Amino acid sequence: MSRKGVVFLFDSPVGEITEEVDGSYHFEYYSDFLAMGPKRGISLTLPPSSSVYQSDHDSGLGMVVCR
């Protein structure tokens, strides 16, 4: 069973992070957040994008691949 959580930036929900059973993670910004023309993302390694950020189970989200 995977685990999901809502990610907030300055008290506003901006996306969802999911931890899969195999330990991998993926993060996706909400489309309504992207539509507002955000000036910043949740981190320098996760800039605003409509792509899904993915990692393998060894690296966490410190090493992400935009797909």
GUVEX-160459 format. One record per atom (N, C-alpha, C, O, CB): residue number from 1; residue in one letter; atom name; x, y, z. Coordinates in steps of 0.2 Angstrom, whole numbers, plus 5000, padded with zeros to 4 digits. Atoms other than C-alpha are relative to their C-alpha. Glycine has a CB too. Example, Ala and Ser with C-alpha at 12.3 -4.5 7.8 and 13.67 -1.06 7.14 Angstrom:
2
<i: 1	aa: A	at: N	X: 5004	Y: 4994	Z: 5000> .
<i: 1	aa: A	at: CA	X: 5062	Y: 4978	Z: 5039> .
<i: 1	aa: A	at: C	X: 5004	Y: 5006	Z: 5000> .
<i: 1	aa: A	at: O	X: 5009	Y: 5005	Z: 5003> .
<i: 1	aa: A	at: CB	X: 4995	Y: 5000	Z: 5006> .
<i: 2	aa: S	at: N	X: 4996	Y: 4994	Z: 4999> .
<i: 2	aa: S	at: CA	X: 5068	Y: 4995	Z: 5036> .
<i: 2	aa: S	at: C	X: 4996	Y: 5005	Z: 5003> .
<i: 2	aa: S	at: O	X: 4999	Y: 5011	Z: 5004> .
<i: 2	aa: S	at: CB	X: 5002	Y: 5002	Z: 4993> .
% end
This chain:
67
<i: 1	aa: M	at: N	X: 5004	Y: 4994	Z: 5000> .
<i: 1	aa: M	at: CA	X: 5000	Y: 5000	Z: 5000> .
<i: 1	aa: M	at: C	X: 5004	Y: 5006	Z: 5000> .
<i: 1	aa: M	at: O	X: 5009	Y: 5007	Z: 5004> .
<i: 1	aa: M	at: CB	X: 4995	Y: 5000	Z: 5006> .
<i: 2	aa: S	at: N	X: 4996	Y: 4994	Z: 5001> .
<i: 2	aa: S	at: CA	X: 5007	Y: 5017	Z: 4995> .
<i: 2	aa: S	at: C	X: 4997	Y: 5005	Z: 5005> .
<i: 2	aa: S	at: O	X: 4991	Y: 5005	Z: 5008> .
<i: 2	aa: S	at: CB	X: 5000	Y: 5003	Z: 4993> .
<i: 3	aa: R	at: N	X: 5002	Y: 4995	Z: 4996> .
<i: 3	aa: R	at: CA	X: 5006	Y: 5032	Z: 5006> .
<i: 3	aa: R	at: C	X: 5001	Y: 5007	Z: 4997> .
<i: 3	aa: R	at: O	X: 5005	Y: 5008	Z: 4993> .
<i: 3	aa: R	at: CB	X: 5005	Y: 5001	Z: 5007> .
<i: 4	aa: K	at: N	X: 5001	Y: 4994	Z: 5004> .
<i: 4	aa: K	at: CA	X: 5001	Y: 5049	Z: 5000> .
<i: 4	aa: K	at: C	X: 5000	Y: 5006	Z: 5005> .
<i: 4	aa: K	at: O	X: 4997	Y: 5005	Z: 5011> .
<i: 4	aa: K	at: CB	X: 4994	Y: 5001	Z: 4996> .
<i: 5	aa: G	at: N	X: 5000	Y: 4994	Z: 4995> .
<i: 5	aa: G	at: CA	X: 5003	Y: 5067	Z: 5008> .
<i: 5	aa: G	at: C	X: 4999	Y: 5006	Z: 4995> .
<i: 5	aa: G	at: O	X: 5002	Y: 5006	Z: 4990> .
<i: 5	aa: G	at: CB	X: 5006	Y: 5000	Z: 5004> .
<i: 6	aa: V	at: N	X: 5001	Y: 4994	Z: 5003> .
<i: 6	aa: V	at: CA	X: 4998	Y: 5084	Z: 5003> .
<i: 6	aa: V	at: C	X: 5006	Y: 5005	Z: 5002> .
<i: 6	aa: V	at: O	X: 5008	Y: 5005	Z: 5008> .
<i: 6	aa: V	at: CB	X: 4994	Y: 5004	Z: 5002> .
<i: 7	aa: V	at: N	X: 4994	Y: 4995	Z: 4999> .
<i: 7	aa: V	at: CA	X: 5013	Y: 5097	Z: 5001> .
<i: 7	aa: V	at: C	X: 4997	Y: 5007	Z: 5000> .
<i: 7	aa: V	at: O	X: 4994	Y: 5009	Z: 4995> .
<i: 7	aa: V	at: CB	X: 5006	Y: 4998	Z: 4995> .
<i: 8	aa: F	at: N	X: 5002	Y: 4993	Z: 4999> .
<i: 8	aa: F	at: CA	X: 5010	Y: 5115	Z: 5007> .
<i: 8	aa: F	at: C	X: 5006	Y: 5004	Z: 4999> .
<i: 8	aa: F	at: O	X: 5012	Y: 5003	Z: 5001> .
<i: 8	aa: F	at: CB	X: 4997	Y: 5001	Z: 5007> .
<i: 9	aa: L	at: N	X: 4995	Y: 4995	Z: 5000> .
<i: 9	aa: L	at: CA	X: 5020	Y: 5130	Z: 5003> .
<i: 9	aa: L	at: C	X: 4996	Y: 5007	Z: 5002> .
<i: 9	aa: L	at: O	X: 4991	Y: 5009	Z: 4999> .
<i: 9	aa: L	at: CB	X: 5002	Y: 5001	Z: 4992> .
<i: 10	aa: F	at: N	X: 5003	Y: 4994	Z: 4997> .
<i: 10	aa: F	at: CA	X: 5016	Y: 5145	Z: 5014> .
<i: 10	aa: F	at: C	X: 4992	Y: 5000	Z: 5001> .
<i: 10	aa: F	at: O	X: 4988	Y: 5004	Z: 4999> .
<i: 10	aa: F	at: CB	X: 5001	Y: 5007	Z: 4995> .
<i: 11	aa: D	at: N	X: 5006	Y: 5002	Z: 4998> .
<i: 11	aa: D	at: CA	X: 5000	Y: 5137	Z: 5020> .
<i: 11	aa: D	at: C	X: 4995	Y: 4999	Z: 4994> .
<i: 11	aa: D	at: O	X: 4989	Y: 4999	Z: 4995> .
<i: 11	aa: D	at: CB	X: 4997	Y: 5006	Z: 5004> .
<i: 12	aa: S	at: N	X: 5004	Y: 5002	Z: 5006> .
<i: 12	aa: S	at: CA	X: 4993	Y: 5133	Z: 5002> .
<i: 12	aa: S	at: C	X: 5002	Y: 4994	Z: 4998> .
<i: 12	aa: S	at: O	X: 5008	Y: 4992	Z: 4997> .
<i: 12	aa: S	at: CB	X: 5001	Y: 5006	Z: 4995> .
<i: 13	aa: P	at: N	X: 4998	Y: 5006	Z: 5003> .
<i: 13	aa: P	at: CA	X: 4992	Y: 5116	Z: 4995> .
<i: 13	aa: P	at: C	X: 5003	Y: 5001	Z: 4993> .
<i: 13	aa: P	at: O	X: 4999	Y: 5004	Z: 4989> .
<i: 13	aa: P	at: CB	X: 4994	Y: 4995	Z: 5001> .
<i: 14	aa: V	at: N	X: 4997	Y: 4999	Z: 5007> .
<i: 14	aa: V	at: CA	X: 5003	Y: 5115	Z: 4980> .
<i: 14	aa: V	at: C	X: 5001	Y: 4993	Z: 4996> .
<i: 14	aa: V	at: O	X: 5002	Y: 4993	Z: 4990> .
<i: 14	aa: V	at: CB	X: 5007	Y: 5003	Z: 5001> .
<i: 15	aa: G	at: N	X: 4999	Y: 5006	Z: 5004> .
<i: 15	aa: G	at: CA	X: 5005	Y: 5096	Z: 4976> .
<i: 15	aa: G	at: C	X: 4999	Y: 4994	Z: 5005> .
<i: 15	aa: G	at: O	X: 4997	Y: 4995	Z: 5011> .
<i: 15	aa: G	at: CB	X: 5007	Y: 5000	Z: 4997> .
<i: 16	aa: E	at: N	X: 5001	Y: 5006	Z: 4996> .
<i: 16	aa: E	at: CA	X: 5005	Y: 5078	Z: 4982> .
<i: 16	aa: E	at: C	X: 5006	Y: 4996	Z: 4999> .
<i: 16	aa: E	at: O	X: 5009	Y: 4995	Z: 4993> .
<i: 16	aa: E	at: CB	X: 4994	Y: 4996	Z: 4997> .
<i: 17	aa: I	at: N	X: 4994	Y: 5004	Z: 5000> .
<i: 17	aa: I	at: CA	X: 5019	Y: 5067	Z: 4987> .
<i: 17	aa: I	at: C	X: 4998	Y: 4993	Z: 5001> .
<i: 17	aa: I	at: O	X: 4993	Y: 4992	Z: 5005> .
<i: 17	aa: I	at: CB	X: 5006	Y: 5002	Z: 5005> .
<i: 18	aa: T	at: N	X: 5002	Y: 5007	Z: 4999> .
<i: 18	aa: T	at: CA	X: 5018	Y: 5048	Z: 4986> .
<i: 18	aa: T	at: C	X: 5006	Y: 4996	Z: 5001> .
<i: 18	aa: T	at: O	X: 5011	Y: 4996	Z: 4997> .
<i: 18	aa: T	at: CB	X: 4995	Y: 4997	Z: 4994> .
<i: 19	aa: E	at: N	X: 4994	Y: 5005	Z: 4999> .
<i: 19	aa: E	at: CA	X: 5029	Y: 5034	Z: 4993> .
<i: 19	aa: E	at: C	X: 4997	Y: 4994	Z: 4998> .
<i: 19	aa: E	at: O	X: 4992	Y: 4991	Z: 5001> .
<i: 19	aa: E	at: CB	X: 5002	Y: 5000	Z: 5008> .
<i: 20	aa: E	at: N	X: 5003	Y: 5006	Z: 5003> .
<i: 20	aa: E	at: CA	X: 5026	Y: 5018	Z: 4984> .
<i: 20	aa: E	at: C	X: 5003	Y: 4994	Z: 5005> .
<i: 20	aa: E	at: O	X: 5007	Y: 4995	Z: 5009> .
<i: 20	aa: E	at: CB	X: 5003	Y: 4999	Z: 4993> .
<i: 21	aa: V	at: N	X: 4998	Y: 5005	Z: 4996> .
<i: 21	aa: V	at: CA	X: 5028	Y: 5001	Z: 4992> .
<i: 21	aa: V	at: C	X: 5007	Y: 4998	Z: 4999> .
<i: 21	aa: V	at: O	X: 5010	Y: 4996	Z: 5004> .
<i: 21	aa: V	at: CB	X: 4996	Y: 4994	Z: 4998> .
<i: 22	aa: D	at: N	X: 4993	Y: 5002	Z: 5001> .
<i: 22	aa: D	at: CA	X: 5045	Y: 4998	Z: 4984> .
<i: 22	aa: D	at: C	X: 5005	Y: 5006	Z: 5003> .
<i: 22	aa: D	at: O	X: 5011	Y: 5005	Z: 5002> .
<i: 22	aa: D	at: CB	X: 5002	Y: 5000	Z: 4993> .
<i: 23	aa: G	at: N	X: 4996	Y: 4995	Z: 4997> .
<i: 23	aa: G	at: CA	X: 5051	Y: 5014	Z: 4993> .
<i: 23	aa: G	at: C	X: 5002	Y: 5006	Z: 4995> .
<i: 23	aa: G	at: O	X: 5005	Y: 5011	Z: 4998> .
<i: 23	aa: G	at: CB	X: 5007	Y: 4997	Z: 5002> .
<i: 24	aa: S	at: N	X: 4999	Y: 4995	Z: 5004> .
<i: 24	aa: S	at: CA	X: 5051	Y: 5025	Z: 4978> .
<i: 24	aa: S	at: C	X: 4995	Y: 5006	Z: 5001> .
<i: 24	aa: S	at: O	X: 4990	Y: 5004	Z: 5004> .
<i: 24	aa: S	at: CB	X: 5000	Y: 4998	Z: 4992> .
<i: 25	aa: Y	at: N	X: 5005	Y: 4994	Z: 4999> .
<i: 25	aa: Y	at: CA	X: 5043	Y: 5043	Z: 4978> .
<i: 25	aa: Y	at: C	X: 4999	Y: 5003	Z: 4994> .
<i: 25	aa: Y	at: O	X: 5003	Y: 5002	Z: 4989> .
<i: 25	aa: Y	at: CB	X: 5004	Y: 5005	Z: 5005> .
<i: 26	aa: H	at: N	X: 5001	Y: 4995	Z: 5005> .
<i: 26	aa: H	at: CA	X: 5035	Y: 5054	Z: 4966> .
<i: 26	aa: H	at: C	X: 4996	Y: 5006	Z: 5003> .
<i: 26	aa: H	at: O	X: 4992	Y: 5005	Z: 5007> .
<i: 26	aa: H	at: CB	X: 4996	Y: 4996	Z: 4994> .
<i: 27	aa: F	at: N	X: 5003	Y: 4993	Z: 4998> .
<i: 27	aa: F	at: CA	X: 5029	Y: 5072	Z: 4967> .
<i: 27	aa: F	at: C	X: 4997	Y: 5003	Z: 4994> .
<i: 27	aa: F	at: O	X: 5000	Y: 5003	Z: 4989> .
<i: 27	aa: F	at: CB	X: 5005	Y: 5004	Z: 5004> .
<i: 28	aa: E	at: N	X: 5003	Y: 4997	Z: 5005> .
<i: 28	aa: E	at: CA	X: 5017	Y: 5081	Z: 4957> .
<i: 28	aa: E	at: C	X: 4996	Y: 5006	Z: 5002> .
<i: 28	aa: E	at: O	X: 4993	Y: 5006	Z: 5007> .
<i: 28	aa: E	at: CB	X: 4995	Y: 4996	Z: 4996> .
<i: 29	aa: Y	at: N	X: 5004	Y: 4994	Z: 4998> .
<i: 29	aa: Y	at: CA	X: 5011	Y: 5099	Z: 4958> .
<i: 29	aa: Y	at: C	X: 4993	Y: 5000	Z: 4997> .
<i: 29	aa: Y	at: O	X: 4991	Y: 4997	Z: 4992> .
<i: 29	aa: Y	at: CB	X: 5004	Y: 5006	Z: 4996> .
<i: 30	aa: Y	at: N	X: 5007	Y: 4999	Z: 5002> .
<i: 30	aa: Y	at: CA	X: 4993	Y: 5103	Z: 4957> .
<i: 30	aa: Y	at: C	X: 4999	Y: 5004	Z: 4994> .
<i: 30	aa: Y	at: O	X: 5003	Y: 5009	Z: 4994> .
<i: 30	aa: Y	at: CB	X: 4995	Y: 5002	Z: 5006> .
<i: 31	aa: S	at: N	X: 5001	Y: 4996	Z: 5006> .
<i: 31	aa: S	at: CA	X: 4987	Y: 5110	Z: 4941> .
<i: 31	aa: S	at: C	X: 4997	Y: 5007	Z: 5001> .
<i: 31	aa: S	at: O	X: 4999	Y: 5012	Z: 4998> .
<i: 31	aa: S	at: CB	X: 4995	Y: 4997	Z: 4995> .
<i: 32	aa: D	at: N	X: 5002	Y: 4994	Z: 4998> .
<i: 32	aa: D	at: CA	X: 4978	Y: 5124	Z: 4949> .
<i: 32	aa: D	at: C	X: 5005	Y: 5005	Z: 5003> .
<i: 32	aa: D	at: O	X: 5005	Y: 5011	Z: 5002> .
<i: 32	aa: D	at: CB	X: 4994	Y: 5000	Z: 5005> .
<i: 33	aa: F	at: N	X: 4994	Y: 4997	Z: 4997> .
<i: 33	aa: F	at: CA	X: 4994	Y: 5129	Z: 4958> .
<i: 33	aa: F	at: C	X: 5004	Y: 5003	Z: 4994> .
<i: 33	aa: F	at: O	X: 5006	Y: 5008	Z: 4994> .
<i: 33	aa: F	at: CB	X: 5004	Y: 4996	Z: 5005> .
<i: 34	aa: L	at: N	X: 4996	Y: 4998	Z: 5006> .
<i: 34	aa: L	at: CA	X: 5003	Y: 5129	Z: 4941> .
<i: 34	aa: L	at: C	X: 4997	Y: 5006	Z: 4996> .
<i: 34	aa: L	at: O	X: 5000	Y: 5010	Z: 4993> .
<i: 34	aa: L	at: CB	X: 5002	Y: 4994	Z: 4996> .
<i: 35	aa: A	at: N	X: 5004	Y: 4995	Z: 5004> .
<i: 35	aa: A	at: CA	X: 4989	Y: 5139	Z: 4933> .
<i: 35	aa: A	at: C	X: 5001	Y: 5007	Z: 5003> .
<i: 35	aa: A	at: O	X: 5000	Y: 5012	Z: 4999> .
<i: 35	aa: A	at: CB	X: 4993	Y: 4998	Z: 5000> .
<i: 36	aa: M	at: N	X: 4999	Y: 4994	Z: 4997> .
<i: 36	aa: M	at: CA	X: 4992	Y: 5153	Z: 4945> .
<i: 36	aa: M	at: C	X: 5007	Y: 5004	Z: 4999> .
<i: 36	aa: M	at: O	X: 5008	Y: 5010	Z: 5000> .
<i: 36	aa: M	at: CB	X: 4999	Y: 5000	Z: 5008> .
<i: 37	aa: G	at: N	X: 4994	Y: 4997	Z: 5002> .
<i: 37	aa: G	at: CA	X: 5009	Y: 5156	Z: 4938> .
<i: 37	aa: G	at: C	X: 5005	Y: 5001	Z: 5006> .
<i: 37	aa: G	at: O	X: 5007	Y: 5007	Z: 5007> .
<i: 37	aa: G	at: CB	X: 4999	Y: 5007	Z: 4997> .
<i: 38	aa: P	at: N	X: 4995	Y: 5000	Z: 4994> .
<i: 38	aa: P	at: CA	X: 5020	Y: 5152	Z: 4953> .
<i: 38	aa: P	at: C	X: 5007	Y: 5003	Z: 4999> .
<i: 38	aa: P	at: O	X: 5009	Y: 5002	Z: 4994> .
<i: 38	aa: P	at: CB	X: 5000	Y: 4993	Z: 5004> .
<i: 39	aa: K	at: N	X: 4993	Y: 4997	Z: 5001> .
<i: 39	aa: K	at: CA	X: 5036	Y: 5162	Z: 4956> .
<i: 39	aa: K	at: C	X: 5005	Y: 4995	Z: 5002> .
<i: 39	aa: K	at: O	X: 5011	Y: 4995	Z: 5000> .
<i: 39	aa: K	at: CB	X: 5000	Y: 5006	Z: 5004> .
<i: 40	aa: R	at: N	X: 4995	Y: 5004	Z: 4997> .
<i: 40	aa: R	at: CA	X: 5044	Y: 5148	Z: 4966> .
<i: 40	aa: R	at: C	X: 4997	Y: 4993	Z: 5001> .
<i: 40	aa: R	at: O	X: 4991	Y: 4992	Z: 5002> .
<i: 40	aa: R	at: CB	X: 5003	Y: 5002	Z: 5006> .
<i: 41	aa: G	at: N	X: 5002	Y: 5007	Z: 4998> .
<i: 41	aa: G	at: CA	X: 5043	Y: 5129	Z: 4969> .
<i: 41	aa: G	at: C	X: 5001	Y: 4998	Z: 5007> .
<i: 41	aa: G	at: O	X: 5003	Y: 5003	Z: 5011> .
<i: 41	aa: G	at: CB	X: 5004	Y: 4995	Z: 4995> .
<i: 42	aa: I	at: N	X: 4999	Y: 5002	Z: 4993> .
<i: 42	aa: I	at: CA	X: 5044	Y: 5119	Z: 4985> .
<i: 42	aa: I	at: C	X: 5008	Y: 4999	Z: 5002> .
<i: 42	aa: I	at: O	X: 5010	Y: 4999	Z: 5008> .
<i: 42	aa: I	at: CB	X: 4997	Y: 4994	Z: 5001> .
<i: 43	aa: S	at: N	X: 4993	Y: 5001	Z: 4998> .
<i: 43	aa: S	at: CA	X: 5063	Y: 5117	Z: 4983> .
<i: 43	aa: S	at: C	X: 5004	Y: 5002	Z: 4993> .
<i: 43	aa: S	at: O	X: 5001	Y: 5002	Z: 4988> .
<i: 43	aa: S	at: CB	X: 5002	Y: 4993	Z: 5002> .
<i: 44	aa: L	at: N	X: 4996	Y: 4998	Z: 5006> .
<i: 44	aa: L	at: CA	X: 5077	Y: 5122	Z: 4970> .
<i: 44	aa: L	at: C	X: 5000	Y: 4994	Z: 4996> .
<i: 44	aa: L	at: O	X: 5001	Y: 4994	Z: 4989> .
<i: 44	aa: L	at: CB	X: 5007	Y: 5002	Z: 5002> .
<i: 45	aa: T	at: N	X: 5000	Y: 5006	Z: 5004> .
<i: 45	aa: T	at: CA	X: 5077	Y: 5104	Z: 4964> .
<i: 45	aa: T	at: C	X: 4993	Y: 4997	Z: 4998> .
<i: 45	aa: T	at: O	X: 4993	Y: 4993	Z: 4994> .
<i: 45	aa: T	at: CB	X: 5003	Y: 4994	Z: 5004> .
<i: 46	aa: L	at: N	X: 5007	Y: 5002	Z: 5002> .
<i: 46	aa: L	at: CA	X: 5058	Y: 5103	Z: 4962> .
<i: 46	aa: L	at: C	X: 4997	Y: 5007	Z: 4997> .
<i: 46	aa: L	at: O	X: 4992	Y: 5009	Z: 5000> .
<i: 46	aa: L	at: CB	X: 4996	Y: 4997	Z: 5005> .
<i: 47	aa: P	at: N	X: 5003	Y: 4994	Z: 5002> .
<i: 47	aa: P	at: CA	X: 5054	Y: 5119	Z: 4952> .
<i: 47	aa: P	at: C	X: 4993	Y: 4998	Z: 4997> .
<i: 47	aa: P	at: O	X: 4992	Y: 4993	Z: 4995> .
<i: 47	aa: P	at: CB	X: 5004	Y: 5003	Z: 4994> .
<i: 48	aa: P	at: N	X: 5007	Y: 5001	Z: 5003> .
<i: 48	aa: P	at: CA	X: 5036	Y: 5121	Z: 4946> .
<i: 48	aa: P	at: C	X: 5000	Y: 4997	Z: 4993> .
<i: 48	aa: P	at: O	X: 5003	Y: 5000	Z: 4989> .
<i: 48	aa: P	at: CB	X: 4996	Y: 5007	Z: 5000> .
<i: 49	aa: S	at: N	X: 5000	Y: 5004	Z: 5006> .
<i: 49	aa: S	at: CA	X: 5032	Y: 5109	Z: 4932> .
<i: 49	aa: S	at: C	X: 4994	Y: 4996	Z: 5000> .
<i: 49	aa: S	at: O	X: 4992	Y: 4994	Z: 5005> .
<i: 49	aa: S	at: CB	X: 5007	Y: 4996	Z: 4999> .
<i: 50	aa: S	at: N	X: 5005	Y: 5005	Z: 5001> .
<i: 50	aa: S	at: CA	X: 5018	Y: 5099	Z: 4925> .
<i: 50	aa: S	at: C	X: 5002	Y: 4993	Z: 5000> .
<i: 50	aa: S	at: O	X: 4998	Y: 4989	Z: 5000> .
<i: 50	aa: S	at: CB	X: 4995	Y: 5002	Z: 4994> .
<i: 51	aa: S	at: N	X: 4997	Y: 5007	Z: 5000> .
<i: 51	aa: S	at: CA	X: 5029	Y: 5084	Z: 4924> .
<i: 51	aa: S	at: C	X: 5000	Y: 4997	Z: 5007> .
<i: 51	aa: S	at: O	X: 5000	Y: 5001	Z: 5012> .
<i: 51	aa: S	at: CB	X: 5007	Y: 5000	Z: 4998> .
<i: 52	aa: V	at: N	X: 5000	Y: 5004	Z: 4994> .
<i: 52	aa: V	at: CA	X: 5029	Y: 5071	Z: 4938> .
<i: 52	aa: V	at: C	X: 5008	Y: 4999	Z: 5002> .
<i: 52	aa: V	at: O	X: 5012	Y: 4997	Z: 4998> .
<i: 52	aa: V	at: CB	X: 4996	Y: 4993	Z: 5000> .
<i: 53	aa: Y	at: N	X: 4994	Y: 5001	Z: 4998> .
<i: 53	aa: Y	at: CA	X: 5045	Y: 5071	Z: 4948> .
<i: 53	aa: Y	at: C	X: 5001	Y: 4993	Z: 5003> .
<i: 53	aa: Y	at: O	X: 4996	Y: 4991	Z: 5008> .
<i: 53	aa: Y	at: CB	X: 5003	Y: 5005	Z: 5005> .
<i: 54	aa: Q	at: N	X: 4999	Y: 5006	Z: 4998> .
<i: 54	aa: Q	at: CA	X: 5051	Y: 5053	Z: 4952> .
<i: 54	aa: Q	at: C	X: 5007	Y: 4998	Z: 5003> .
<i: 54	aa: Q	at: O	X: 5012	Y: 5001	Z: 5000> .
<i: 54	aa: Q	at: CB	X: 4998	Y: 4995	Z: 4995> .
<i: 55	aa: S	at: N	X: 4993	Y: 5002	Z: 4997> .
<i: 55	aa: S	at: CA	X: 5065	Y: 5045	Z: 4962> .
<i: 55	aa: S	at: C	X: 5000	Y: 4992	Z: 5001> .
<i: 55	aa: S	at: O	X: 4994	Y: 4989	Z: 5001> .
<i: 55	aa: S	at: CB	X: 5002	Y: 5003	Z: 5007> .
<i: 56	aa: D	at: N	X: 5000	Y: 5007	Z: 4998> .
<i: 56	aa: D	at: CA	X: 5070	Y: 5027	Z: 4965> .
<i: 56	aa: D	at: C	X: 5001	Y: 4999	Z: 5007> .
<i: 56	aa: D	at: O	X: 5001	Y: 5004	Z: 5011> .
<i: 56	aa: D	at: CB	X: 5007	Y: 4996	Z: 4997> .
<i: 57	aa: H	at: N	X: 5000	Y: 5001	Z: 4993> .
<i: 57	aa: H	at: CA	X: 5070	Y: 5019	Z: 4982> .
<i: 57	aa: H	at: C	X: 5006	Y: 5001	Z: 5004> .
<i: 57	aa: H	at: O	X: 5006	Y: 5002	Z: 5010> .
<i: 57	aa: H	at: CB	X: 4998	Y: 4993	Z: 5001> .
<i: 58	aa: D	at: N	X: 4994	Y: 4999	Z: 4996> .
<i: 58	aa: D	at: CA	X: 5088	Y: 5022	Z: 4986> .
<i: 58	aa: D	at: C	X: 5002	Y: 5007	Z: 5001> .
<i: 58	aa: D	at: O	X: 5006	Y: 5009	Z: 5005> .
<i: 58	aa: D	at: CB	X: 5006	Y: 4997	Z: 4996> .
<i: 59	aa: S	at: N	X: 4998	Y: 4993	Z: 5000> .
<i: 59	aa: S	at: CA	X: 5089	Y: 5041	Z: 4982> .
<i: 59	aa: S	at: C	X: 4996	Y: 5004	Z: 5004> .
<i: 59	aa: S	at: O	X: 4998	Y: 5010	Z: 5006> .
<i: 59	aa: S	at: CB	X: 5002	Y: 5002	Z: 4994> .
<i: 60	aa: G	at: N	X: 5004	Y: 4996	Z: 4997> .
<i: 60	aa: G	at: CA	X: 5074	Y: 5048	Z: 4990> .
<i: 60	aa: G	at: C	X: 4998	Y: 5006	Z: 4994> .
<i: 60	aa: G	at: O	X: 5000	Y: 5005	Z: 4989> .
<i: 60	aa: G	at: CB	X: 5002	Y: 5003	Z: 5006> .
<i: 61	aa: L	at: N	X: 5001	Y: 4994	Z: 5004> .
<i: 61	aa: L	at: CA	X: 5068	Y: 5065	Z: 4982> .
<i: 61	aa: L	at: C	X: 5006	Y: 5004	Z: 4999> .
<i: 61	aa: L	at: O	X: 5006	Y: 5009	Z: 4995> .
<i: 61	aa: L	at: CB	X: 4994	Y: 5004	Z: 5002> .
<i: 62	aa: G	at: N	X: 4994	Y: 4996	Z: 5001> .
<i: 62	aa: G	at: CA	X: 5086	Y: 5072	Z: 4983> .
<i: 62	aa: G	at: C	X: 5002	Y: 4999	Z: 4993> .
<i: 62	aa: G	at: O	X: 5006	Y: 5004	Z: 4990> .
<i: 62	aa: G	at: CB	X: 5005	Y: 4997	Z: 5005> .
<i: 63	aa: M	at: N	X: 4998	Y: 5001	Z: 5007> .
<i: 63	aa: M	at: CA	X: 5089	Y: 5064	Z: 4966> .
<i: 63	aa: M	at: C	X: 4994	Y: 4999	Z: 4996> .
<i: 63	aa: M	at: O	X: 4991	Y: 4993	Z: 4997> .
<i: 63	aa: M	at: CB	X: 5005	Y: 4994	Z: 4999> .
<i: 64	aa: V	at: N	X: 5006	Y: 5000	Z: 5003> .
<i: 64	aa: V	at: CA	X: 5074	Y: 5067	Z: 4955> .
<i: 64	aa: V	at: C	X: 5001	Y: 4999	Z: 4992> .
<i: 64	aa: V	at: O	X: 5005	Y: 5002	Z: 4989> .
<i: 64	aa: V	at: CB	X: 4995	Y: 5005	Z: 5002> .
<i: 65	aa: V	at: N	X: 5001	Y: 5000	Z: 5007> .
<i: 65	aa: V	at: CA	X: 5069	Y: 5063	Z: 4937> .
<i: 65	aa: V	at: C	X: 4994	Y: 5003	Z: 4998> .
<i: 65	aa: V	at: O	X: 4989	Y: 5001	Z: 5001> .
<i: 65	aa: V	at: CB	X: 5001	Y: 4993	Z: 4997> .
<i: 66	aa: C	at: N	X: 5007	Y: 4997	Z: 5002> .
<i: 66	aa: C	at: CA	X: 5056	Y: 5074	Z: 4929> .
<i: 66	aa: C	at: C	X: 4998	Y: 4996	Z: 4994> .
<i: 66	aa: C	at: O	X: 5001	Y: 4995	Z: 4989> .
<i: 66	aa: C	at: CB	X: 5001	Y: 5007	Z: 4998> .
<i: 67	aa: R	at: N	X: 5003	Y: 5004	Z: 5005> .
<i: 67	aa: R	at: CA	X: 5045	Y: 5063	Z: 4918> .
<i: 67	aa: R	at: C	X: 4993	Y: 5003	Z: 4998> .
<i: 67	aa: R	at: O	X: 4990	Y: 5000	Z: 4993> .
<i: 67	aa: R	at: CB	X: 4999	Y: 4993	Z: 5002> .
% end
